[in-house]
Amino acid sequence: MLVIVVENAPPRLRGRLAVWLLEVRAGVYVGKYGKKVREMLWRQVQEGIEHGNAVLAWATNTESGFDFETLGQNRRIPADMDGLRLVSFLPDGPKRKEEDAGPNAT
């Protein structure tokens, strides 16, 4: 089983993925292929994602039973914790001064 999720992907990349995988929701593609096809699909995502972002997850014989790769900017980034791949969150962007001062600030 493999899953590819894309955000802000160009239509030509989404169409290319839909040839090989089933799009179960907008930008969410699932299928069952081996390593060669998975790597070929990921290369196509890398070449065509432009300013979007993507994640590829697939079943494998790791402790968690899956592995994943990410591409592009996203608040969620992979983190390795003693060989176990987890996801950490980047902090929110800088707040504006008006937001920090509260609603009654002048």
Summary of the structure (lengths in Angstrom):
residues: 106
radius of gyration: 17.7
end to end distance: 55.8
largest distance: 60.9
contacts: 253
relative contact order: 0.17
helix: 27%
strand: 37%
